[in-house]
């Protein structure tokens, strides 16, 4: 009961102050809750029956969630593999993106040694490279494509789909 009270108070305070109660905090707390529950079960009459019922209930509630998570992760892995096959910048190219996560961490991880930059709009890009890749959160508008072509840049969409962190993006290869 103490665990439930602690969790409820924590969630209530986090709603009032700011969202502090994150899912990652539930994992160590759940271990303690299961240990306390096991200790309490060991003190009850018919403890074997209660233990079996508790195990069945836990499995019944959590197996569908686990299967859904596994399915989602497999799909994300397929999308990432497809992304990596379709988006292969040359060593002298630049990656331009309006997705902060990609510019901040993912570009260095997936494309080490390739320059990358963050831009708010595709028309603000000032890349000197002959080829650069746009990894964009939204599909480029006809106006943006027209402005790029007026600057002598030819943009070709090479990928549309999810990338790590479940970011849905559009990728364009832009050549001078």
N, C-alpha and C positions, 0 to 999 in steps of 0.2 A: 504494500500500500504506500510505503514511503517513496518508492520509485515513481509511482503514478503521480503522487502529489508533487514531487520534485519536477517531473516533466511538465505537468500542467502549470505550475508556477513559472518555470522557465519559459514556456511558450507564451504565457500571458505577459510577462515582463518584456519579452522580445517583441511582442506586438506593440506594446506601449512605447518602449524606448527606441528600438530599431530591430530589424531582423537579425538577431544574434543566434537563435536556435537553429543551427544548420544540421543537415542530415548526417554529416560526418561525426557529430557529437553523439548521435544515437547509437553507433556501433559499440563504443566502450560501455556506454550506459546499459545497453541491452545485455551485455555479458554479465554485468552485475545483477541485473534483474533476473536473468535465468538462474544464476547461482543462488540468489535469495529465494526464488520460487522452488528450486530443488531442495533447499534446506527446509522450507516450510512443508513441502510434500513429504519429506522424510519423517516428519513429526505427526502426520495424520494417520488415522485408521484407513484401511483399504488403500494404502499408498501406492501399491502396484497398479491397481485399477486407475487411480487418478493420474499416475505417471503415464500409463498407456493412453488414456484419453487426452491428456495434455499433448503428448507427442503427435497423436493423430490430428488433433486440432491445429497444432502449429504447422504440420506438413500440409494439411488441407488448405490453410490460409496462405502459405508462403510458396508452395511449389508453382502455382500459376504465375506469381510475380517473378520468380526466378526464371521460369521458361520465357516469359515476356522479355526480361532483361537480356537473356542469352540470345533470343531472336533479334532484338534490337542491335546488340553488339555485333552479331554476325553480319547484319545488313550494313551497319556502319563500316565494318571491315571491308565488305565487298565494294562499297562506294569509295572508300579511301584507296583501295587497290586500283579501281577504275580511274579515279582522279589522277593517281600517280602515273598510270600508263598514258593517259591523254594529255596531261600537263607536264611536259618535260622541257623546261627552259634551257637554252644554250648557256654555256658558262659566261659568255659576255653579255647576256640579256639582263634585264631588270624586271623584278616583280613589283607591280604597282597595285595597291589594294585600298579599299575603303573599309576593310574589316580589321579593327584594331587588334584582335586576337591573332590574326594571321601575321600582321606586320610585327607584332611584339614578340611572339614566340614561335609560332608554327613554321614560318618561312625559314628561320634559321635551322630548325630541326629537320624539316623535310627537304630543304634545298640549301645545304651548307655551302658557303662560298659565293652564292648568287646574291647580288645587291637587291635590296627591296626598299620600298618607300610607301608611306601612307599619304593618301590624297582624299579630299572630300568629294571632288567631282572629277570625272575623267578628262574634262577639258582643261583642268588646272595642271595636268601632268607636264612636267618639263624634263623628260628623259632624253638624254643624248644618245642612248644606245640605238643601234639599228633595229633591234627587236626588243620589245618588252611585252610582258604578259599582264593583263588586267584580271585580277581576281576580285570580282565585284559582288556585293550583296544583292543588288537589283539588276534586272536586265537593262542594258543601255538603251536609252531612248533614241528615236530616229534623229532628233536634233543633235544629240551627243555624237552619234555616228557620223552625221553630216559634217559637224564641226571638226571632228578628227580627220575626215577625208579631205577637208579644205586645207588642213595643215600638212597634207601629203602623207597621212597615216592610213593604212588599210587595216581595219579590225575585222577579224574572223572569229566567230564563236566556236570554241572547240569543246566546251564541256558545260553541262548544266546539271547540278545535283548537289549532294551533301559532301562535306569535307569534315575532317575531325572536329570534334566538339559539336557535331550535328549542325554546322553552319551550312545553310543552303546558299549556294553561290553560282555565279555565271563567270566563265573564264573565256577571255578573248586573247588571241595572239595578235599583236599589233606590229606591223612591219612598215618601215619607211619606204 
